[in-house]
Amino acid sequence: MQTINTSGRRKNAIARVYMTQGTGKVTINKRDLTEYFPLPTLQYKVKQPFMLTETLDQFDIKANLDGGGITGQAEALRLAISKALIELNEELKPTLKAEGLTTRDPRMVERKKFGQKKARKKFQFSKR
């Protein structure tokens, strides 16, 4: 099996994933998964596509993460891994799609407007 290269995005986070046949080792920015994502919920998010497709210890992942916060990065990585699994085996797509792991979350931070404090918040108005 050759290397499968995919990418995933969430908010401002971008994940580039290189998946090869292996023993289930996940390396993110040259660091181990548990070192990069110390929270168990984030580790679960990253492993979720493998758990759903029952391919937990079959592939090695090398990922480059950039931008955003740790939650956005974990979800971007999850999307990239899902895309790589689908590219490898098209029959896994219905399983991943049912859990919503194949669609990119389009929600982004709304920009700040001029003459206002934030995107929606205004400066205090005084009538008199």
Contact map, one row per residue, 1 for C-alpha under 8 A:
11100000000000000001100000000000000000000000000000000000000000000000000000000000000000000000000000000000000000000000000000000000
11110000000000000001100000000000000000000000000000000000000000000000000000000000000000000000000000000000000000000000000000000000
11111000000000000111000000000000000000000000000000000000000000000000000000000000000000000000000000000000000000000000000000000000
01111100000000001111000000000000000000000000000000000000000000000000000000000000000100110000000000000000000000000000000000000000
00111110000000011110000000000000000000000000000000000000000000000000000000000000000100000000000000000000000000000000000000000000
00011111000000011100000000000000000000000000000000000000000000000000000000000001101100000000000000000000000000000000000000000000
00001111100001111000000000000000000000000000000000000000000000000000000000011011001000000000000000000000000000000000000000000000
00000111110001110000000000000000000000000000000000000000000000000000000000011111000000000000000000000001000000000000000000000000
00000011111111100000000000000000000000000000000000000000000000000000000010111011000000000000000000000001000000000000000000000000
00000001111111000000000000000000000000000000000000000000000000000000000110110000000000000000000000000001110000000000000000000000
00000000111110000000000000000000000000000000000000000000000000000001000100000000000000000000000000000000111110000000000000000000
00000000111111000000000000000000000000000000000000000000000000000011000100000000000000000000000000000000000100000000000000000000
00000000111111100000000000000000000000000000000000000000000000001111100110010000000000000000000000000000000000000000000000000000
00000011110111110000000000000000000000000000000000000000000000001111000010011000000000000000000000000000000000000000000000000000
00000011100011111000000000000000000000000000000000000000000000111100000010011001000000000000000000000000000000000000000000000000
00001111000001111100000000000000000000000000000000000000000000111000000000001001000000000000000000000000000000000000000000000000
00011110000000111110000000000000000000000000000000000000000011110000000000001001100100000000000000000000000000000000000000000000
00111100000000011111000000000000000000000000000000000000000011100000000000000000000000000000000000000000000000000000000000000000
00111000000000001111100000000000000000000000000000000000001111000000000000000000100100000000000000000000000000000000000000000000
11110000000000000111110000000000000000000000000000000000001110000000000000000000000000000000000000000000000000000000000000000000
11000000000000000011111000000000000000000000000000000000011100000000000000000000000000000000000000000000000000000000000000000000
00000000000000000001111110000000000000000000000000000000111100000000000000000000000000000000000000000000000000000000000000000000
00000000000000000000111110000000000000000000000000000000111100000000000000000000000000000000000000000000000000000000000000000000
00000000000000000000011111000000000000000000000000000001111110000000000000000000000000000000000000000000000000000000000000000000
00000000000000000000011111100000000000000000000000000000101110000000000000000000000000000000000000000000000000000000000000000000
00000000000000000000000111110001100000000000000000000000000111100000000000000000000000000000000000000000000000000000000000000000
00000000000000000000000011111111100000000000000000000000000011100000000000000000000000000000000000000000000000000000000000000000
00000000000000000000000001111111100100000000000000000000000001111000000000000000000000000000000000000000000000000000000000000000
00000000000000000000000000111110000000000000000000000000000001111000000000000000000000000000000000000000000000000000000000000000
00000000000000000000000000111111000000000000000000000000000001000000000000000000000000000000000000000000000000000000000000000000
00000000000000000000000000111111101100000000000000000000000000000000000000000000000000000000000000000000000000000000000000000000
00000000000000000000000001110111111100000000000000000000000000000000000000000000000000000000000000000000000000000000000000000000
00000000000000000000000001110011111111000010000000000000000000000000000000000000000000000000000000000000000000000000000000000000
00000000000000000000000000000001111111100010000000000000000000000000000000000000000000000000000000000000000000000000000000000000
00000000000000000000000000000011111111000000000000000000000000000000000000000000000000000000000000000000000000000000000000000000
00000000000000000000000000010011111111000000000000000000000000000000000000000000000000000000000000000000000000000000000000000000
00000000000000000000000000000000111111110110000000000000000000000000010000000000000000000000000000000000000000000000000000000000
00000000000000000000000000000000111111110110000000000000000000000000000000000000000000000000000000000000000000000000000000000000
00000000000000000000000000000000010011111110000000000000000000000000000000000000000000000000000000000000000000000000000000000000
00000000000000000000000000000000000011111111000000000000000000000000000000000000000000000000000000000000000000000000000000000000
00000000000000000000000000000000000000111111100000000000000000000000000000000000000000000000000000000000000000000000000000000000
00000000000000000000000000000000000011111111110000000000000000000000001001000000000000000000000000000000000000000000000000000000
00000000000000000000000000000000110011111111111000000000000000000000000001000000000000000000000000000000000000000000000000000000
00000000000000000000000000000000000000011111111100000000000000000000000000000000000000000000000000000000000000000000000000000000
00000000000000000000000000000000000000001111111100000000000000000000000001100100000000000000000000000000000000000000000000000000
00000000000000000000000000000000000000000111111110000000000000000000000001101100000000000000000000000000000000000000000000000000
00000000000000000000000000000000000000000011111111100001000000000000000000000100000000000000000000000000000000000000000000000000
00000000000000000000000000000000000000000001111111110000000000000000000000000100000000000000000000000000000000000000000000000000
00000000000000000000000000000000000000000000011111111000000000000000000000000100110000000000000100001000000000000000000000000000
00000000000000000000000000000000000000000000001111111111000000000000000000000000000000000000000000000000000000000000000000000000
00000000000000000000000000000000000000000000001111111111000000000000000000000000000000000000000000000000000000000000000000000000
00000000000000000000000000000000000000000000000111111110000000000000000000000000000000000000001100000000000000000000000000000000
00000000000000000000000000000000000000000000000011111111000000000000000000000000000000000001001100000000000000000000000000000000
00000000000000000000000000000000000000000000000001111111000000000000000000000000000000000000000000000000000000000000000000000000
00000000000000000000000000000000000000000000000001111111111000000000000000000000000000000000000000000000000000000000000000000000
00000000000000000000000100000000000000000000001001101111111000000000000000000000000000000000000000000000000000000000000000000000
00000000000000000000011110000000000000000000000000000011111000000000000000000000000000000000000000000000000000000000000000000000
00000000000000000000111100000000000000000000000000000011111100000000000000000000000000000000000000000000000000000000000000000000
00000000000000000011111110000000000000000000000000000011111110000000000000000000000000000000000000000000000000000000000000000000
00000000000000000011111111000000000000000000000000000000011111000000000000000000000000000000000000000000000000000000000000000000
00000000000000001111000111100000000000000000000000000000001111100000000000000000000000000000000000000000000000000000000000000000
00000000000000001110000001111100000000000000000000000000000111110000000000000000000000000000000000000000000000000000000000000000
00000000000000111100000001111000000000000000000000000000000011111000000000001000000000000000000000000000000000000000000000000000
00000000000000111000000000011000000000000000000000000000000001111100000000000000000000000000000000000000000000000000000000000000
00000000000011110000000000011000000000000000000000000000000000111110000010001000000000000000000000000000000000000000000000000000
00000000000011100000000000000000000000000000000000000000000000011111000010000000000000000000000000000000000000000000000000000000
00000000000111000000000000000000000000000000000000000000000000001111100010000000000000000000000000000000000000000000000000000000
00000000001111000000000000000000000000000000000000000000000000000111110110000000000000000000000000000000000000000000000000000000
00000000000010000000000000000000000000000000000000000000000000000011111110000000000000000000000000000000000000000000000000000000
00000000000000000000000000000000000010000000000000000000000000000001111111000000000000000000000000000000000000000000000000000000
00000000000000000000000000000000000000000100000000000000000000000000111111100000000000000000000000000000000000000000000000000000
00000000011110000000000000000000000000000000000000000000000000000001111111110000000000000000000000000000000000000000000000000000
00000000110011100000000000000000000000000000000000000000000000001111111111111000000000000000000000000000000000000000000000000000
00000000000000000000000000000000000000000110110000000000000000000000011111111100000000000000000000000000000000000000000000000000
00000000110000000000000000000000000000000000110000000000000000000000001111111110000000000000000000000000000000000000000000000000
00000011110011100000000000000000000000000000000000000000000000000000000111111111000000000000000000000000000000000000000000000000
00000011100001111000000000000000000000000000010000000000000000101000000011111111100000000000000000000000000000000000000000000000
00000001000000000000000000000000000000000000111110000000000000000000000001111111110000000000000000001000000000000000000000000000
00000011100000000000000000000000000000000000000000000000000000000000000000111111111000000000000000001111000000000000000000000000
00000111100000111000000000000000000000000000000000000000000000000000000000011111111100000000000000000000000000000000000000000000
00000100000000001010000000000000000000000000000010000000000000000000000000001111111110000000000000000000000000000000000000000000
00000000000000000000000000000000000000000000000010000000000000000000000000000111111111000000000100001100000000000000000000000000
00000110000000000000000000000000000000000000000000000000000000000000000000000011111111100000000000000100000000000000000000000000
00011100000000001010000000000000000000000000000000000000000000000000000000000001111111110000000000000000000000000000000000000000
00000000000000000000000000000000000000000000000000000000000000000000000000000000111111111101000000000000000000000000000000000000
00000000000000000000000000000000000000000000000000000000000000000000000000000000011111111111100000000000000000000000000000000000
00010000000000000000000000000000000000000000000000000000000000000000000000000000001111111100000000000000000000000000000000000000
00010000000000000000000000000000000000000000000000000000000000000000000000000000000111111100000000000000000000000000000000000000
00000000000000000000000000000000000000000000000000000000000000000000000000000000000011111111100000000000000000000000000000000000
00000000000000000000000000000000000000000000000000000000000000000000000000000000000011111111100000000000000000000000000000000000
00000000000000000000000000000000000000000000000000000000000000000000000000000000000001001111110000000000000000000000000000000000
00000000000000000000000000000000000000000000000000001000000000000000000000000000000011001111111100000000000000000000000000000000
00000000000000000000000000000000000000000000000000000000000000000000000000000000000001001111111110000100000000000000000000000000
00000000000000000000000000000000000000000000000000000000000000000000000000000000000000000011111111000000000000000000000000000000
00000000000000000000000000000000000000000000000000011000000000000000000000000000000000000001111111100000000000000000000000000000
00000000000000000000000000000000000000000000000010011000000000000000000000000000010000000001111111111100000000000000000000000000
00000000000000000000000000000000000000000000000000000000000000000000000000000000000000000000111111111110000000000000000000000000
00000000000000000000000000000000000000000000000000000000000000000000000000000000000000000000011111111000000000000000000000000000
00000000000000000000000000000000000000000000000000000000000000000000000000000000000000000000001111111000000000000000000000000000
00000000000000000000000000000000000000000000000000000000000000000000000000000000000000000000000111111110000000000000000000000000
00000000000000000000000000000000000000000000000010000000000000000000000000000110010000000000000111111111000000000000000000000000
00000000000000000000000000000000000000000000000000000000000000000000000000000010011000000000100110011111000000000000000000000000
00000000000000000000000000000000000000000000000000000000000000000000000000000010000000000000000010011111100000000000000000000000
00000001110000000000000000000000000000000000000000000000000000000000000000000010000000000000000000001111110000000000000000000000
00000000011000000000000000000000000000000000000000000000000000000000000000000000000000000000000000000011111000000000000000000000
00000000011000000000000000000000000000000000000000000000000000000000000000000000000000000000000000000001111100000000000000000000
00000000001000000000000000000000000000000000000000000000000000000000000000000000000000000000000000000000111110000000000000000000
00000000001100000000000000000000000000000000000000000000000000000000000000000000000000000000000000000000011111000000000000000000
00000000001000000000000000000000000000000000000000000000000000000000000000000000000000000000000000000000001111100000000000000000
00000000000000000000000000000000000000000000000000000000000000000000000000000000000000000000000000000000000111110000001000000000
00000000000000000000000000000000000000000000000000000000000000000000000000000000000000000000000000000000000011111000011000000000
00000000000000000000000000000000000000000000000000000000000000000000000000000000000000000000000000000000000001111101111100000000
00000000000000000000000000000000000000000000000000000000000000000000000000000000000000000000000000000000000000111111111100000000
00000000000000000000000000000000000000000000000000000000000000000000000000000000000000000000000000000000000000011111000000000000
00000000000000000000000000000000000000000000000000000000000000000000000000000000000000000000000000000000000000001111100001100000
00000000000000000000000000000000000000000000000000000000000000000000000000000000000000000000000000000000000000011111111111100000
00000000000000000000000000000000000000000000000000000000000000000000000000000000000000000000000000000000000000011011111111100000
00000000000000000000000000000000000000000000000000000000000000000000000000000000000000000000000000000000000000111001111111000000
00000000000000000000000000000000000000000000000000000000000000000000000000000000000000000000000000000000000001111001111110000000
00000000000000000000000000000000000000000000000000000000000000000000000000000000000000000000000000000000000000011001111111000000
00000000000000000000000000000000000000000000000000000000000000000000000000000000000000000000000000000000000000000001111111100000
00000000000000000000000000000000000000000000000000000000000000000000000000000000000000000000000000000000000000000011110111110000
00000000000000000000000000000000000000000000000000000000000000000000000000000000000000000000000000000000000000000011100011111000
00000000000000000000000000000000000000000000000000000000000000000000000000000000000000000000000000000000000000000000000001111100
00000000000000000000000000000000000000000000000000000000000000000000000000000000000000000000000000000000000000000000000000111110
00000000000000000000000000000000000000000000000000000000000000000000000000000000000000000000000000000000000000000000000000011111
00000000000000000000000000000000000000000000000000000000000000000000000000000000000000000000000000000000000000000000000000001111
00000000000000000000000000000000000000000000000000000000000000000000000000000000000000000000000000000000000000000000000000000111
